Amino acid sequence: MLIAATLVVGGCATSDRSDPDRSASGPTSAPTSPSTTPQTPPPVGTERGALTAQQPGAPTPGAASVTTIRYRSTSGVDGGGTEVSGTVFVPEGTPPPGGWPVVTVGHGTTGVGDECAPSRHDDLLGSIRLVKPLLERGYVVTVSDLQGLGTDGPHPYLEPNSAAYDLIDAVRAARFLVPDASTRWAALGVSQGGQASWAAAERASDYGDGLQFVGSANLSPAADISGFVNADGNVEVTVPQQMFLPTLIAGLTMLHPELNADAYLHGELAANKDTLLACTGPAVVRKLSVAQKLTPEDSRPSTPADVDRMRGWLDELALPKVRAAGPMLVVIGEKDTVILPQWTREAVVRACELGDVVALDAQPDQAHADSRAVPPAVEWIADRFDGIPAPNTCGG
């Protein structure tokens, strides 16, 4: 989930992961902040995805135009209105009949500060690798920075409703910007963005009204990380998992202001928190040296009550929550030491029980957010736009 320059990081409480009573088209606030009052009214109808700013972005091979944007969306934390920044890429050539299909991209973990907004960097902090093969296919590509990255307010890291709204409204924003863009859209996400693309698939039928969803490709998705806390209450994490723990704690603190970070970050992890949160500059290259100093005690919750609280908070974020509006591809790497393969397999089992169409692709030689997963995922998306029936491993 957290990708450094030299290192790939990226009796407990439980919660009901389904939400059968939510509105058919309105936003759903995160269950973590029931008393939060929206600061601004949420956008409705054509206000969703409406552009509030735009300017030319850095030229990109294969793109006829690149535009950085700000657009309106909805907070999954309090249900109010918010603004989000991002980037829209238009492919070269002539739009097909019906317009350019649109792919909304969920980026991997970058950090929680404004400097970690992908749109502020020519390479989108590495996510340009997801954009280029989609442009080659002739798709409009829209990459949301996600709420709080590059815009006002903190970033609700891994809060699924916010992520879903951001990706869906990015499709609307692209269509406001590009008259030749189609209503047909797909999602592609990696790691944190894989959770976002999965969440977007679940909200596509209600919040995505007026658009035609064809499918979601979720690579190394952070769909359910509650496995950090074992059923017996033990917390055993890998060093790569420890490396992104400060980011997770920062996101959870937004949802739970009562959270005491000192209960979860100790020793070298606490002393180097700012280094591990960095996404640019000299601090990035220091991450490997920090990793070499970490011990299991650095990330062990202080008390059993802290363990229970952590498990409950992570359960609240976990997917699936409801049946997805279309087929999904879920790719896991058997060598993933950040999002453990078994966590994602269990999430897929629950998705299948909800009636989802899921193609689970387990790659024995791949690690977390492996670049080799991208080309097959783009092919899978192309098949969905072409109307080819989606493969389904549920019940297989």
C-alpha positions in Angstrom: 0.0 0.0 0.0 2.8 2.4 0.8 5.4 2.5 -2.0 8.7 4.0 -1.0 11.5 4.7 -3.3 13.3 1.6 -2.2 10.7 -0.5 -0.4 7.2 -1.7 -1.2 5.2 -1.3 1.9 1.7 -0.7 1.0 -13.0 -11.1 22.0 -12.7 -8.3 19.5 -15.3 -5.8 18.4 -17.1 -6.6 15.1 -19.5 -4.8 12.9 -22.1 -5.7 10.3 -20.5 -5.1 6.8 -23.8 -4.9 4.9 -26.0 -1.8 4.6 -29.3 -3.0 3.1 -31.4 0.0 4.2 -29.4 2.8 2.5 -31.0 5.2 0.1 -31.4 4.2 -3.5 -29.5 7.2 -4.7 -28.3 9.3 -1.8 -24.9 9.1 -0.1 -24.2 7.0 2.9 -22.1 8.4 5.7 -19.4 6.3 7.3 -20.7 4.4 10.4 -17.7 5.7 12.3 -18.9 9.2 12.8 -22.7 9.1 13.3 -22.7 12.5 15.2 -20.7 14.5 12.6 -22.6 17.4 11.1 -22.0 18.2 7.4 -20.2 21.5 6.9 -21.7 22.1 3.5 -24.7 20.6 1.7 -23.9 17.6 -0.5 -24.1 18.0 -4.3 -27.1 16.5 -6.0 -28.0 15.7 -9.5 -25.8 17.5 -12.0 -23.9 19.2 -9.2 -22.0 15.9 -8.6 -18.7 16.0 -10.5 -19.3 19.6 -11.5 -16.0 21.3 -12.3 -14.8 24.1 -10.1 -11.4 24.6 -11.6 -9.3 23.3 -14.5 -5.9 23.9 -16.0 -3.6 22.2 -18.5 -1.5 19.4 -17.1 1.9 18.0 -18.0 2.0 16.5 -21.6 1.8 12.7 -21.5 2.7 10.3 -24.4 -0.5 8.9 -25.9 -2.7 11.7 -24.5 -4.2 14.3 -26.8 -4.8 16.5 -23.7 -4.1 16.4 -20.0 -6.1 18.6 -17.6 -5.8 18.9 -13.8 -9.2 19.6 -12.3 -11.2 20.3 -9.1 -14.7 18.9 -8.9 -17.5 18.5 -6.5 -18.2 15.3 -4.6 -19.6 14.0 -1.3 -17.9 13.2 1.9 -18.4 9.6 3.1 -17.6 10.8 6.7 -20.4 13.4 7.2 -22.4 13.2 4.0 -21.7 16.8 3.2 -20.3 18.4 0.1 -16.6 18.5 -0.7 -14.1 19.4 -3.5 -11.6 16.9 -4.9 -8.7 17.4 -7.3 -7.6 15.0 -10.0 -6.4 14.6 -13.6 -8.2 13.8 -16.8 -6.4 12.3 -19.8 -8.0 12.2 -23.3 -6.6 9.7 -25.8 -5.4 10.6 -29.2 -7.5 9.8 -32.2 -11.2 10.0 -33.0 -13.9 9.0 -30.5 -15.8 5.9 -31.3 -19.6 5.8 -31.9 -21.2 6.6 -28.5 -18.1 8.4 -27.2 -14.9 7.5 -25.4 -15.4 5.0 -22.7 -14.2 6.3 -19.3 -11.9 4.5 -16.8 -11.7 6.0 -13.3 -8.4 5.1 -11.6 -7.8 4.5 -7.9 -4.2 5.2 -7.0 -2.2 3.4 -4.4 -1.2 4.8 -1.1 0.8 8.0 -1.4 0.4 9.6 2.0 -2.0 11.9 3.8 -0.5 15.4 3.1 -1.4 17.7 0.2 2.0 17.2 -1.4 0.9 13.5 -1.8 -1.8 14.4 -4.3 -0.9 12.6 -7.5 -2.1 15.5 -9.7 0.8 17.6 -8.4 3.3 15.3 -10.0 4.0 14.6 -13.6 4.1 10.8 -13.0 1.1 10.9 -10.6 3.5 9.5 -8.0 3.8 6.3 -10.0 0.2 5.9 -11.1 1.0 7.0 -14.6 1.8 3.3 -15.2 -2.0 2.7 -14.9 -2.9 5.5 -17.2 -0.8 4.8 -20.3 -2.1 1.3 -21.2 -5.7 2.6 -20.8 -4.9 5.6 -23.2 -3.5 3.1 -25.7 -6.9 1.3 -25.6 -8.7 4.6 -26.4 -10.2 5.4 -23.1 -10.6 8.7 -21.3 -8.8 8.2 -18.0 -9.7 10.1 -14.9 -7.5 9.9 -11.8 -8.9 11.3 -8.5 -6.5 12.5 -5.9 -9.1 11.4 -3.3 -10.6 13.8 -0.7 -8.1 15.7 1.4 -5.1 15.2 -0.9 -4.5 18.5 -2.5 -7.8 20.0 -1.2 -9.1 21.3 2.1 -9.4 19.0 5.0 -7.7 15.7 6.1 -7.6 12.6 4.0 -10.1 9.9 5.1 -7.7 7.1 4.3 -9.5 3.8 3.5 -12.9 5.2 4.3 -14.8 3.3 1.5 -17.8 5.6 0.8 -15.6 8.7 0.3 -13.4 6.7 -2.1 -16.4 5.4 -4.0 -17.9 8.9 -4.4 -14.6 10.3 -5.5 -14.1 7.8 -8.2 -17.7 7.9 -9.5 -17.8 11.7 -9.5 -14.4 11.7 -11.3 -16.3 10.0 -14.2 -18.9 12.8 -14.1 -16.1 15.4 -14.0 -14.4 13.8 -17.0 -17.7 14.0 -18.9 -18.2 17.6 -18.1 -14.7 18.3 -19.4 -14.8 16.0 -22.5 -18.1 16.3 -24.5 -17.1 13.2 -26.4 -16.9 11.0 -23.3 -19.4 8.2 -22.9 -21.7 7.3 -20.0 -20.0 3.9 -20.0 -17.3 3.5 -17.3 -15.1 1.1 -15.6 -12.8 1.3 -12.5 -9.2 0.2 -12.1 -7.5 0.5 -8.7 -4.4 -0.7 -7.0 -3.9 -1.3 -3.2 -5.7 1.6 -1.5 -7.1 2.4 -5.0 -8.1 -1.3 -5.3 -10.3 -0.8 -2.2 -11.6 2.5 -3.9 -12.4 0.7 -7.2 -14.2 -2.1 -5.3 -16.2 0.4 -3.2 -17.1 2.3 -6.4 -18.5 -1.0 -7.9 -20.7 -1.3 -4.8 -22.0 2.2 -5.1 -22.3 2.3 -8.9 -26.0 1.4 -8.9 -27.2 4.1 -6.5 -24.7 6.9 -6.3 -23.6 6.3 -9.9 -27.1 6.8 -11.3 -27.2 8.1 -14.9 -23.9 6.3 -15.7 -23.4 2.8 -17.2 -21.0 0.8 -15.1 -19.4 -2.2 -16.8 -16.9 -3.5 -14.2 -14.1 -3.0 -11.7 -10.6 -4.4 -11.7 -9.2 -4.4 -8.2 -5.5 -5.2 -7.9 -4.0 -6.0 -4.4 -7.1 -4.4 -3.0 -7.1 -3.3 0.7 -10.7 -4.6 0.9 -10.4 -5.9 4.4 -7.4 -5.4 6.6 -9.1 -6.3 9.9 -6.8 -9.4 9.8 -4.1 -7.2 11.4 -5.8 -8.3 14.6 -6.0 -12.0 14.8 -9.2 -13.7 16.1 -7.3 -14.5 19.4 -6.4 -10.8 19.8 -2.8 -11.1 18.8 -1.3 -8.5 16.6 1.4 -9.8 14.3 2.4 -7.6 11.4 5.1 -7.8 8.8 7.7 -5.0 8.5 6.1 -3.8 5.2 2.8 -3.6 7.1 4.5 -1.6 9.9 5.7 0.9 7.4 2.3 2.1 6.4 0.8 1.9 9.9 1.4 5.7 10.6 -0.7 6.4 7.4 -3.5 4.1 8.7 -3.4 5.7 12.1 -3.7 9.1 10.5 -6.7 8.1 8.6 -8.4 6.4 11.5 -7.8 9.5 13.6 -9.9 11.5 11.2 -12.8 9.1 11.7 -12.1 8.6 15.4 -10.7 11.8 17.0 -10.5 10.0 20.3 -7.8 7.7 18.9 -4.6 7.9 20.8 -1.7 7.2 18.4 0.7 6.5 21.3 -1.3 3.3 21.9 -0.3 1.9 18.5 3.0 3.5 17.5 6.0 2.9 19.7 9.8 3.0 19.5 11.3 3.6 16.1 7.8 3.6 14.5 6.7 6.6 16.6 10.1 8.3 16.4 10.1 8.1 12.6 6.4 8.7 11.9 7.0 11.8 9.8 9.5 10.0 7.7 7.0 7.2 7.0 4.3 9.6 6.1 6.4 11.4 3.6 5.8 10.9 -0.1 8.4 13.3 -1.6 11.8 14.7 -0.7 14.8 13.3 1.2 12.6 11.5 3.8 11.5 9.0 1.2 15.0 7.6 0.8 15.3 7.2 4.6 12.4 4.7 4.8 14.5 1.7 4.2 16.8 2.5 7.1 13.8 2.9 9.3 12.4 -0.5 8.2 15.7 -2.1 9.2 15.3 -0.9 12.8 11.7 -1.9 13.5 10.8 -4.5 16.0 7.4 -6.3 16.7 7.0 -4.2 19.8 6.9 -1.0 17.8 3.5 -1.8 16.5 1.9 -3.8 19.3 -1.2 -2.1 20.8 -0.7 -1.0 24.4 -3.6 -2.8 26.0 -6.3 -5.4 25.1 -8.8 -2.6 24.9 -6.7 -0.9 22.3 -6.6 -4.2 20.3 -10.4 -4.5 20.5 -10.9 -0.9 19.3 -8.5 -1.4 16.4 -10.3 -4.5 15.2 -13.7 -2.8 15.4 -12.5 0.3 13.5 -11.0 -1.9 10.7 -14.1 -4.0 10.6 -16.1 -0.8 9.9 -14.0 -0.1 6.9 -14.1 -3.6 5.5 -15.6 -4.6 2.1 -17.8 -6.1 0.9 -20.7 -4.2 2.3 -23.4 -4.8 -0.4 -23.6 -6.5 -3.8 -21.6 -4.8 -6.5 -23.4 -3.3 -9.5 -21.3 -5.2 -12.0 -18.6 -7.8 -12.4 -15.2 -7.5 -10.6 -11.7 -8.7 -11.2 -9.7 -9.3 -8.0 -6.0 -9.9 -8.4 -3.9 -11.1 -5.5 -0.2 -11.9 -5.3 0.7 -14.9 -3.3 3.9 -13.2 -2.2 2.0 -10.1 -0.9 3.3 -9.3 2.6 1.2 -6.1 2.9 -2.4 -7.2 2.1 -2.2 -10.9 2.9 -3.7 -13.1 0.2 -6.0 -14.9 2.7 -7.6 -11.6 3.8 -8.6 -10.9 0.2 -9.8 -14.4 -0.4 -12.1 -14.2 2.6 -13.5 -10.9 1.3 -14.1 -12.5 -2.1 -16.0 -15.4 -0.4 -18.3 -12.9 1.2 -18.7 -11.0 -2.1 -19.7 -14.3 -3.7 -22.2 -15.0 -1.0 -23.8 -11.6 -1.8 -24.2 -12.7 -5.4 -21.3 -10.8 -6.9 -19.7 -11.9 -10.2 -16.0 -12.1 -9.3 -13.0 -13.4 -11.2 -10.4 -14.1 -8.5 -6.9 -14.3 -10.1 -4.2 -15.4 -7.7 -0.6 -15.0 -9.0 1.9 -17.3 -7.3 5.0 -15.1 -8.2 3.6 -11.7 -7.6 4.0 -9.4 -4.6 2.0 -6.4 -3.5 0.8 -4.0 -6.3 2.9 -5.9 -8.8 3.1 -4.1 -12.2 2.7 -7.4 -14.0 -1.0 -7.4 -13.0 -1.8 -4.3 -14.9 -1.8 -5.5 -18.6 -4.2 -8.4 -17.9 -6.4 -6.1 -15.9 -6.6 -3.6 -18.8 -7.5 -6.6 -21.1 -10.3 -7.6 -18.6 -11.7 -4.0 -18.8 -11.5 -4.0 -22.6 -13.6 -7.2 -22.6 -16.2 -5.6 -20.4 -16.5 -2.6 -22.7 -16.7 -5.0 -25.6 -19.7 -6.8 -24.0 -17.9 -10.1 -23.5 -19.5 -12.0 -20.5 -17.4 -11.7 -17.4 -15.7 -14.8 -16.0 -16.9 -15.9 -12.6 -15.0 -18.0 -10.1 -17.7 -17.8 -7.4 -18.9 -21.2 -6.8 -16.2 -22.7 -9.0 
